[in-house]
């Protein structure tokens, strides 16, 4: 069963946070987490294997910032080598995530729901696009294209996430679709006012997803599940509005943080318990979300409780 077939059969579960889990495991402040794909793959594998064991259907590769623009800015390699370094991160990430699913996914789930899926995780390039910044659309498109090209057929889908500029989101989705036949999920991040950093509305987000040929659309990061739930009815209403006559509305993704962070000793601490997170995500599923997962501060235990509650 491929990803699109599975999506039609009911809710699918993404994994939870990677960055905050790697920080707990000792990732130094300021170091890109993708570096560990080459330098310490066992740490990445342990995190993803725990998510697989928790019952997650989709494991995101550790590739959020594995684009040549971010890699060049990190200073870890000369700018001329950034594209090759980013590609190496992606190929290593695919191998690690594949091992995590194979080793961690419970046998019962393999038998009843299949082996699970790998998602190429694409985040923002880390610079503002014109007219808000100096980065051109074509340069961003090229960086995203290189990510998808490096991944090749190693993934089952592409997740374009944490997008705050819909122009950049269009560049990422278009590049992924031009480079491969993989289904693409678009997820944006809203401010407390219910708009992206660049002023995009939920209607704008859904419109961008339909225009670029995504298979699902949703929200991630920003805040906890209860706040995100407030936007779910409009998100679903906009997908229904955009759906062509006679076609089903686009499935919706909800992927919140484990509450709002508190800075304790210079470290962001997310205080929402796995149980409370699961209760809120049950509301999201009841409200129509078809893809559910966790962002900053969530752990394998958050995902395990959510999945137990929803499958139970």
C-alpha positions, 0 to 999 in steps of 0.5 A: 500500500502506498502513502496515498492509498493509506491516507484514504483509509483513515488517520495516519500518524507522523512522528514527533519532534527531532530537534528538541530530542537531539538537544536532550541527547547532547546536540550542542547549541548552534550545531545543525542537527543534520550533522549527526546523520554523518557524525553520530547516526546512532543518536538519530537512529535511537530517536527515530526507532523510539518513534517507530516503536511508539506506533508512528506510521510516518518517520520524518528524515532528519533533513529539515535544514539540509539545504545548501543555503543553510549548510553554507551559512553554518560554516562547517564546510566551504560554500562551494561544498554546501550542496554536496554536504547537504546531499550527503546529510539527506542520503544518510538520513534516509538510511537511518530512518529506514533502519528505524522503521525496520527495527522499531515498528511493531510486528503487529502494525507491519502486518495490519498497516504495512511497513510504514513510510519515510518522509523527506522533511523540508524546512525553510531555507533560513533566509527571507525571500524577496521582497522581504529579503535578498534571496530570489525565488529561483535560488530558493527553488534550486535549493529545494530541488537539490534536496529532492534530487538527493533523496531520489526514490528513498522517500515515500512522500515529501513534507514541506513544513514550518512555512511562514512565507507562502512564496517560499512554500510554493518554491519548495512544493513546486521544486519537489513536484518538478523533481519527483513523483512523490506526494507532497504535504504542505504545512504552515506555521501561524502566529497567535493572530492566525496568520503566517509571519508574512501575513498569509491567511488560512485561506491563502495556505489552502489555496497554495496547497491546491495550486501546487498540487499537494496531497494534504495541507495543515499546520505545525509548530507555533503553539500547543494543540488547544490553540491549534484546534481553534484553527481546525474548523476554518482549515477544513472549511477552506479545503472543502471550499477549494475542492472541485465539485464531486471530489473529496476535500484535501486531507488535513494535518495537525502537528502542534508543539507540546504546549508553549515553551518556558525558558528555564536556565536558557533552555526552552522547556515544553510542559504539556504532558503526553496524556494531555497532548493525547486528549487534545489530539483526540479532539483534532481527530474527531474534528476531522484531522487525517494526519496527526503528529507532534512538533517541538517538545513532543517525545515518543511518549507523546506519540505513543499516548496519542496513538493508543488513544486514537487507535483504541 
